[in-house]
Amino acid sequence: MIGYYPPSGMIEEALPQSTQPATQLDDESSDCNNLTGEAEIVWGRIFPMSQGGLVHDLKSLPGQQFGNKIDVYTIGRNSRCDIVLNDARISGFHCRIYRQLGRNDLDLDCFLPFIEDISTNGTFVNNVRLIKHEPRQLISGDEIALVSPKKDAQKQAVYTYNSNALHAQNTFVSSRGDGFFLQNNACSPLALNVADDITRNKKQKIHHFKPDVRADYELREILGSGAIGKVYRGIDLISGHAWAIKMISLEKSNIPQDSSTHWLREAIILKSLRHKAIVSIRDVYCNTKQLAIVMELVEGGDLFDRLVKRHRYPENDAKQLLQNLLPALAYLHDQGIAHRDCKPENILLRTKYSHVDVLLTDFGLAKFAAVGSTACTTVCGTPQYIAPEVIQETKGENLYYNGAAADIWSVGVVLYLLLSGTQPTRTDWMFDSIFYSISSHAKNVITHMTIINPSFRPSANDILQLPWFSSP
């Protein structure tokens, strides 16, 4: 049995059911693995706020370029618009959404999404009217109204912009002759090792990763190895400090593309995160053959191996472990990021001497803009820990789920495993003899974290307020 179901009586039936717009979405070609720019990508979507409206994908448009703008979508009533809306209140050519050269949060030159009003009656973002012909950068979650909010109480002409941020903000710039071209995959910044000509008349240095890790670190003993590469203990040549260095082959003959992009995704996400319970990345190096990720050295092993040795965790240890882990999840979810593969193998122990000082690692399946009931659309994760809504039968309809709520379910299963030493297999697990010695407060935490309806599942911060965490 994949996951498990808590007793239905524990669910608060009085809570309102969530409702979502009746929308239809093009099948997403695995936002977990499709980072190659060779195929058409979806870098953003606009979702209708009204029932029955259509979701509109904003896709890469190879070869389309207007000055420093790319992927230009015109929205309006006119049949020549890229997105045609049949509403008499909307202008023939109402607004444009496109991407334009800018600099993202990782300090990399890339194309960022913008909206520009070209209408008579105005375009509104988050209830603020745009200045005509003045671009305004779009952020995931922005509400776009094509009619004055005061005149559209039913929100018939209101959309929510949702960024597929790993594509939208990681389309990097590289040079070709006297112009520029785009690399639409996460590998592209790794190739940016020269200054590039952005336009015919302006030269700009592009942020890039250094090519040779050995110029700054001495590689010593191998800490681990796998099909895609090895992890070394690395010594900073200046400070003498020890780090873990993942050396990953990028040669197609040696490694499948989906495996290499797994690590590239992790490097991009972890480089932007700062939390004591998340493994940190210090630096990234790359040349055409190899990727090197310099990471915090964690020597306590993973939680799965520790659990094998201990068989099960005493209740107080399990509590302290979650008190360290849940704030990291809360931090991620506040950033709009879902991990999507929370399991003991991806939870590390900082030292060999502590059973509870943990760090979350392996962000290869993580996703930006993943918080919200329609934020994720791809089935991914490890079967024993996947939330039921991620693998539910959709009967031909598109799958939507909240990545943050799915993470909570997964950690709930981890807690079950810690306290019992076994995987959950039954819906009436609380009556197993192994749980007789476990407090009702601890079982209540598992029950809350594994509520079937994800809209009822509490957040990481809310879980920490449950009585178990304040009890002696």
C-alpha positions as CSV (number, residue, x, y, z in Angstrom):
1,M,0.0,0.0,0.0
2,I,1.4,3.4,-1.0
3,G,1.1,5.8,2.0
4,Y,-1.8,5.2,4.3
5,Y,-5.1,6.7,5.4
6,P,-5.9,7.9,8.9
7,P,-9.3,7.1,10.4
8,S,-11.9,9.2,8.7
9,G,-13.3,10.2,12.0
10,M,-10.2,12.2,12.8
11,I,-10.9,14.6,9.9
12,E,-12.8,17.7,10.8
13,E,-15.8,17.3,8.6
14,A,-17.1,20.8,9.3
15,L,-14.2,22.4,7.4
16,P,-15.3,23.8,4.0
17,Q,-14.3,22.0,0.9
18,S,-11.9,23.8,-1.4
19,T,-13.1,24.8,-4.9
20,Q,-11.0,25.4,-8.0
21,P,-11.9,26.9,-11.4
22,A,-12.9,24.3,-13.9
23,T,-9.9,24.6,-16.1
24,Q,-8.1,22.5,-18.7
25,L,-4.4,22.4,-19.0
26,D,-2.0,21.1,-21.7
27,D,-0.2,18.0,-20.5
28,E,3.0,19.1,-18.9
29,S,6.0,17.1,-20.0
30,S,7.5,16.4,-16.6
31,D,8.5,19.6,-14.9
32,C,10.7,17.2,-12.8
33,N,12.9,16.1,-15.6
34,N,12.3,18.2,-18.7
35,L,15.0,20.9,-18.5
36,T,16.3,20.5,-22.0
37,G,15.7,23.5,-24.2
38,E,15.3,21.4,-27.4
39,A,11.6,20.9,-26.8
40,E,9.0,23.5,-26.5
41,I,8.7,24.6,-22.8
42,V,6.0,26.3,-20.8
43,W,7.5,29.2,-18.9
44,G,4.3,30.5,-17.4
45,R,0.5,30.1,-17.3
46,I,-2.5,32.3,-16.7
47,F,-5.3,30.7,-14.7
48,P,-8.9,32.1,-14.9
49,M,-10.5,33.1,-11.6
50,S,-14.0,32.3,-12.9
51,Q,-15.5,28.9,-13.3
52,G,-15.3,27.3,-16.7
53,G,-12.4,29.5,-18.0
54,L,-9.4,28.1,-19.9
55,V,-5.9,28.0,-18.7
56,H,-3.5,29.6,-21.2
57,D,0.1,28.3,-21.5
58,L,2.9,30.8,-22.2
59,K,5.4,28.8,-24.2
60,S,8.8,29.4,-25.7
61,L,8.5,30.6,-29.2
62,P,11.8,29.7,-31.0
63,G,13.0,32.3,-33.4
64,Q,10.6,35.0,-32.3
65,Q,12.4,38.1,-31.0
66,F,11.5,41.8,-30.9
67,G,14.5,43.8,-29.8
68,N,15.3,42.5,-26.3
69,K,11.8,40.9,-26.0
70,I,11.0,37.2,-26.6
71,D,7.9,35.0,-26.5
72,V,5.5,37.9,-26.9
73,Y,1.9,37.1,-26.4
74,T,-0.8,39.6,-27.3
75,I,-4.1,39.3,-25.4
76,G,-7.4,40.8,-26.6
77,R,-10.7,40.3,-28.6
78,N,-9.1,40.6,-32.0
79,S,-8.8,37.3,-33.8
80,R,-5.1,38.1,-34.6
81,C,-4.2,38.0,-30.9
82,D,-2.3,35.1,-29.6
83,I,-4.8,34.7,-26.8
84,V,-8.3,35.6,-27.9
85,L,-10.9,36.5,-25.2
86,N,-14.5,36.9,-26.2
87,D,-15.5,39.7,-23.8
88,A,-16.9,43.0,-25.2
89,R,-15.4,44.8,-22.3
90,I,-11.9,43.9,-23.4
91,S,-10.0,45.9,-26.1
92,G,-9.2,44.3,-29.4
93,F,-5.5,44.4,-28.4
94,H,-5.5,44.7,-24.7
95,C,-2.1,43.8,-23.2
96,R,1.0,41.9,-23.9
97,I,2.9,39.4,-21.8
98,Y,6.5,38.6,-22.8
99,R,9.9,37.9,-21.5
100,Q,12.7,40.5,-21.4
101,L,16.4,40.5,-20.6
102,G,17.0,41.1,-16.9
103,R,18.8,39.6,-13.9
104,N,17.3,37.0,-11.6
105,D,17.7,36.3,-7.9
106,L,20.8,34.1,-8.5
107,D,22.4,37.1,-10.2
108,L,22.3,35.5,-13.6
109,D,21.4,37.3,-16.8
110,C,18.1,35.7,-18.1
111,F,14.7,36.6,-19.5
112,L,12.1,37.6,-16.9
113,P,8.3,37.8,-17.5
114,F,6.6,41.2,-18.0
115,I,3.2,42.6,-18.8
116,E,2.4,45.8,-20.7
117,D,-0.9,47.5,-21.1
118,I,-1.9,48.6,-24.6
119,S,-5.7,49.0,-24.1
120,T,-8.1,51.9,-23.8
121,N,-9.8,50.9,-20.5
122,G,-6.7,49.7,-18.7
123,T,-5.0,46.5,-17.3
124,F,-4.8,45.9,-13.6
125,V,-2.3,43.9,-11.6
126,N,-3.2,43.2,-8.0
127,N,-5.9,45.9,-8.3
128,V,-3.4,48.5,-9.4
129,R,-3.9,50.0,-12.9
130,L,-0.8,49.8,-15.1
131,I,0.6,52.8,-16.9
132,K,0.0,52.3,-20.6
133,H,3.0,51.1,-22.5
134,E,5.1,50.8,-19.3
135,P,6.3,47.2,-18.6
136,R,5.6,45.7,-15.2
137,Q,7.5,42.6,-14.1
138,L,5.2,39.7,-13.3
139,I,5.6,37.6,-10.1
140,S,4.1,34.2,-9.7
141,G,0.7,34.7,-8.0
142,D,0.0,38.1,-9.5
143,E,-3.7,38.7,-10.3
144,I,-4.3,40.2,-13.7
145,A,-7.6,42.0,-14.4
146,L,-8.6,43.0,-17.9
147,V,-11.6,45.0,-16.6
148,S,-11.6,47.4,-13.7
149,P,-12.1,45.2,-10.5
150,K,-14.9,47.6,-9.5
151,K,-16.9,46.6,-12.6
152,D,-16.1,42.8,-12.5
153,A,-17.3,41.5,-9.1
154,Q,-17.6,38.0,-10.6
155,K,-14.0,38.1,-11.9
156,Q,-15.0,37.0,-15.4
157,A,-11.9,38.8,-16.8
158,V,-9.4,38.1,-14.0
159,Y,-6.5,35.7,-14.3
160,T,-3.7,34.6,-12.0
161,Y,-0.2,34.4,-13.4
162,N,1.8,31.3,-12.4
163,S,5.4,31.1,-13.3
164,N,7.2,27.9,-14.1
165,A,10.1,29.6,-12.5
166,L,12.8,27.0,-13.2
167,H,12.2,27.7,-16.9
168,A,11.0,31.3,-16.7
169,Q,13.8,32.6,-14.7
170,N,16.6,30.3,-15.9
171,T,16.6,31.0,-19.6
172,F,20.2,32.2,-19.8
173,V,21.9,34.4,-22.3
174,S,24.9,33.3,-24.4
175,S,26.6,34.7,-27.5
176,R,26.5,33.9,-31.1
177,G,28.3,36.2,-33.4
178,D,27.2,39.8,-32.9
179,G,23.8,39.0,-31.4
180,F,22.5,36.7,-28.8
181,F,20.8,33.4,-28.5
182,L,19.0,31.5,-25.7
183,Q,19.7,28.4,-23.8
184,N,16.4,27.1,-22.5
185,N,17.8,24.6,-20.1
186,A,19.3,24.6,-16.7
187,C,22.7,23.4,-18.1
188,S,23.1,26.7,-20.0
189,P,24.7,28.8,-17.3
190,L,27.4,26.2,-17.0
191,A,28.6,27.0,-20.5
192,L,28.8,30.8,-19.9
193,N,32.6,31.1,-19.4
194,V,33.3,34.1,-21.6
195,A,32.1,37.7,-21.8
196,D,29.2,37.9,-24.3
197,D,28.0,40.4,-26.8
198,I,24.4,41.1,-25.8
199,T,23.7,43.4,-28.7
200,R,25.6,44.8,-31.6
201,N,26.6,47.9,-29.7
202,K,26.8,46.9,-26.1
203,K,29.1,44.4,-24.4
204,Q,28.1,43.0,-21.0
205,K,29.9,40.4,-18.9
206,I,27.6,37.4,-18.1
207,H,27.7,35.8,-14.7
208,H,29.2,32.3,-15.0
209,F,30.5,29.4,-13.0
210,K,34.3,28.8,-12.8
211,P,35.4,25.8,-14.8
212,D,37.9,24.0,-12.6
213,V,37.2,23.1,-9.0
214,R,40.8,21.9,-8.5
215,A,42.0,25.5,-8.8
216,D,40.4,26.2,-5.4
217,Y,40.1,22.8,-3.7
218,E,42.2,19.7,-3.1
219,L,40.3,16.6,-3.7
220,R,41.0,13.9,-1.1
221,E,39.3,10.6,-0.2
222,I,36.1,9.4,-1.9
223,L,33.1,9.7,0.5
224,G,30.6,8.0,-1.8
225,S,30.1,7.0,-5.4
226,G,27.3,6.2,-7.8
227,A,26.4,5.8,-11.4
228,I,26.7,9.5,-12.2
229,G,29.8,10.4,-10.3
230,K,31.6,10.6,-6.9
231,V,31.6,12.6,-3.7
232,Y,35.0,13.7,-2.4
233,R,36.2,15.3,0.7
234,G,37.5,18.6,-0.6
235,I,39.9,21.0,1.2
236,D,39.8,24.7,0.6
237,L,43.3,25.6,-0.5
238,I,43.2,29.0,1.3
239,S,41.3,28.3,4.5
240,G,41.9,24.6,4.9
241,H,38.2,24.0,5.6
242,A,36.7,20.7,4.6
243,W,33.7,20.4,2.2
244,A,31.9,17.7,0.3
245,I,32.4,18.0,-3.5
246,K,30.1,16.2,-5.9
247,M,31.8,15.5,-9.2
248,I,29.2,14.8,-11.8
249,S,29.8,13.8,-15.4
250,L,28.0,15.9,-18.0
251,E,29.1,13.8,-21.0
252,K,26.0,12.2,-22.7
253,S,27.9,9.0,-23.2
254,N,28.3,8.5,-19.5
255,I,25.1,9.9,-18.0
256,P,21.4,10.1,-18.9
257,Q,20.1,13.6,-19.4
258,D,17.5,13.3,-16.7
259,S,20.1,12.4,-14.2
260,S,22.3,15.3,-15.0
261,T,19.4,17.8,-14.9
262,H,18.5,16.3,-11.5
263,W,21.8,17.6,-10.0
264,L,21.6,20.9,-12.0
265,R,18.2,21.6,-10.6
266,E,19.6,20.9,-7.1
267,A,22.5,23.3,-7.6
268,I,20.3,26.1,-8.8
269,I,17.8,25.8,-6.0
270,L,20.2,25.2,-3.1
271,K,22.4,28.1,-4.2
272,S,19.6,30.4,-3.3
273,L,18.6,28.9,0.1
274,R,20.0,29.8,3.5
275,H,18.7,27.7,6.4
276,K,20.4,25.8,9.2
277,A,18.5,22.6,8.4
278,I,19.1,22.6,4.7
279,V,22.4,21.5,3.2
280,S,24.1,24.6,1.8
281,I,26.0,25.0,-1.4
282,R,29.1,27.1,-1.3
283,D,30.1,27.0,-5.0
284,V,29.5,25.5,-8.4
285,Y,32.1,24.8,-11.0
286,C,31.5,23.5,-14.5
287,N,33.2,22.9,-17.8
288,T,31.9,21.0,-20.8
289,K,32.5,17.6,-19.3
290,Q,32.0,17.9,-15.6
291,L,29.9,19.6,-12.9
292,A,31.3,20.1,-9.4
293,I,29.0,21.1,-6.5
294,V,30.8,22.2,-3.4
295,M,28.5,21.5,-0.5
296,E,28.5,21.5,3.3
297,L,30.2,18.4,4.6
298,V,27.7,16.4,6.7
299,E,29.3,13.3,8.3
300,G,26.5,11.7,10.2
301,G,25.0,9.7,7.3
302,D,21.3,9.7,6.3
303,L,18.3,9.1,8.5
304,F,17.4,5.8,6.8
305,D,20.8,4.2,7.8
306,R,20.5,5.6,11.3
307,L,17.0,4.2,11.7
308,V,18.2,0.7,10.5
309,K,20.8,0.8,13.3
310,R,18.4,2.0,15.9
311,H,15.3,0.0,14.7
312,R,13.0,2.8,15.9
313,Y,13.2,6.2,17.5
314,P,12.2,7.0,21.1
315,E,9.3,9.4,21.0
316,N,11.3,12.3,22.5
317,D,14.0,11.9,19.8
318,A,11.4,11.8,17.1
319,K,9.9,15.0,18.5
320,Q,13.2,16.8,18.5
321,L,14.0,15.7,15.0
322,L,10.8,17.1,13.7
323,Q,11.3,20.3,15.6
324,N,14.5,20.7,13.6
325,L,13.1,19.5,10.3
326,L,9.7,21.3,10.1
327,P,11.1,24.8,10.2
328,A,13.2,24.0,7.1
329,L,10.0,22.9,5.3
330,A,8.2,26.1,6.5
331,Y,11.1,28.1,5.1
332,L,11.0,26.4,1.8
333,H,7.2,26.7,1.5
334,D,7.4,30.4,2.4
335,Q,9.8,30.7,-0.6
336,G,7.2,29.0,-2.8
337,I,9.4,25.9,-3.1
338,A,8.3,22.3,-2.6
339,H,10.8,19.5,-2.0
340,R,8.6,16.7,-3.4
341,D,10.8,13.9,-2.2
342,C,10.9,14.0,1.6
343,K,12.1,10.6,2.9
344,P,14.7,9.3,5.3
345,E,17.3,8.9,2.6
346,N,17.1,12.7,1.9
347,I,17.4,13.7,5.6
348,L,21.0,13.8,6.8
349,L,22.4,13.7,10.3
350,R,24.9,16.5,10.9
351,T,27.2,14.3,13.0
352,K,27.6,10.7,14.1
353,Y,26.9,11.7,17.7
354,S,23.5,13.3,17.3
355,H,20.3,11.5,16.4
356,V,18.1,14.6,15.9
357,D,20.3,17.4,14.3
358,V,19.1,16.9,10.7
359,L,19.5,18.7,7.4
360,L,17.3,18.3,4.3
361,T,19.1,17.5,1.1
362,D,18.6,16.3,-2.5
363,F,16.5,18.9,-4.3
364,G,16.5,17.2,-7.6
365,L,12.7,17.0,-7.7
366,A,12.1,20.3,-6.0
367,K,10.0,23.0,-7.8
368,F,9.7,26.7,-7.6
369,A,6.2,28.3,-7.5
370,A,4.9,25.0,-6.1
371,V,2.7,26.3,-3.3
372,G,-1.0,26.5,-4.0
373,S,-3.7,24.0,-4.9
374,T,-3.0,24.1,-8.6
375,A,0.8,24.8,-8.5
376,C,2.1,21.3,-9.3
377,T,1.0,19.0,-12.1
378,T,3.6,16.2,-12.2
379,V,3.7,12.9,-10.5
380,C,7.1,12.5,-8.8
381,G,8.6,11.3,-5.6
382,T,9.2,8.0,-3.9
383,P,6.2,5.7,-3.8
384,Q,6.1,4.9,-0.1
385,Y,6.0,8.6,0.8
386,I,3.9,10.2,-2.0
387,A,0.7,11.9,-0.9
388,P,-2.5,10.3,-2.3
389,E,-3.5,13.4,-4.3
390,V,-0.3,13.2,-6.3
391,I,-1.1,9.7,-7.7
392,Q,-4.9,9.9,-7.7
393,E,-6.9,8.7,-10.7
394,T,-7.9,11.8,-12.6
395,K,-10.2,10.1,-15.1
396,G,-8.8,12.0,-18.1
397,E,-8.7,15.3,-16.3
398,N,-5.5,17.2,-15.5
399,L,-3.8,16.6,-12.2
400,Y,-3.3,19.6,-9.8
401,Y,-1.9,19.5,-6.3
402,N,-0.2,21.7,-3.7
403,G,3.5,20.8,-3.4
404,A,3.6,22.1,0.2
405,A,0.7,19.9,1.4
406,A,2.3,16.9,-0.4
407,D,5.6,17.5,1.5
408,I,3.6,17.5,4.8
409,W,2.1,14.1,4.0
410,S,5.6,12.7,3.2
411,V,7.1,13.9,6.5
412,G,4.0,12.4,8.3
413,V,5.0,9.0,6.9
414,V,8.6,9.6,8.0
415,L,7.3,10.3,11.5
416,Y,5.3,7.0,11.4
417,L,8.4,5.2,10.3
418,L,10.5,6.8,13.1
419,L,8.1,5.8,15.9
420,S,7.2,2.3,14.6
421,G,10.3,1.2,12.7
422,T,8.0,0.0,9.9
423,Q,6.3,1.3,6.8
424,P,2.5,2.0,7.1
425,T,0.4,-0.7,5.6
426,R,-3.1,-0.3,7.2
427,T,-5.7,2.4,7.6
428,D,-6.2,1.4,11.2
429,W,-2.5,1.8,12.1
430,M,-3.2,3.4,15.5
431,F,-4.6,0.1,16.8
432,D,-1.3,-1.8,16.0
433,S,0.3,-3.1,19.2
434,I,3.5,-1.2,18.4
435,F,1.7,2.1,18.9
436,Y,0.3,1.2,22.3
437,S,3.2,2.9,24.1
438,I,3.1,6.0,21.8
439,S,1.4,9.0,23.3
440,S,-1.9,10.2,21.9
441,H,-0.3,13.6,21.2
442,A,2.3,11.9,18.9
443,K,-0.4,9.9,17.1
444,N,-2.4,13.0,16.7
445,V,0.5,14.7,14.8
446,I,0.7,11.8,12.4
447,T,-3.1,11.9,11.9
448,H,-3.0,15.7,11.1
449,M,-0.1,15.4,8.7
450,T,-1.8,12.5,6.8
451,I,-5.3,13.9,6.4
452,I,-6.5,12.7,3.0
453,N,-7.9,16.1,1.8
454,P,-4.8,18.2,1.3
455,S,-6.8,21.4,1.9
456,F,-7.3,20.3,5.5
457,R,-3.7,19.4,6.1
458,P,-1.9,21.9,8.4
459,S,1.2,23.8,7.4
460,A,4.6,23.1,8.8
461,N,4.3,26.0,11.2
462,D,0.8,24.9,12.3
463,I,2.0,21.4,13.0
464,L,4.7,22.8,15.4
465,Q,1.8,24.4,17.4
466,L,0.2,21.0,18.2
467,P,0.3,19.8,21.8
468,W,3.0,17.1,21.3
469,F,5.7,19.7,20.7
470,S,5.0,21.6,23.9
471,S,4.5,18.5,26.1
472,P,7.4,17.3,28.3
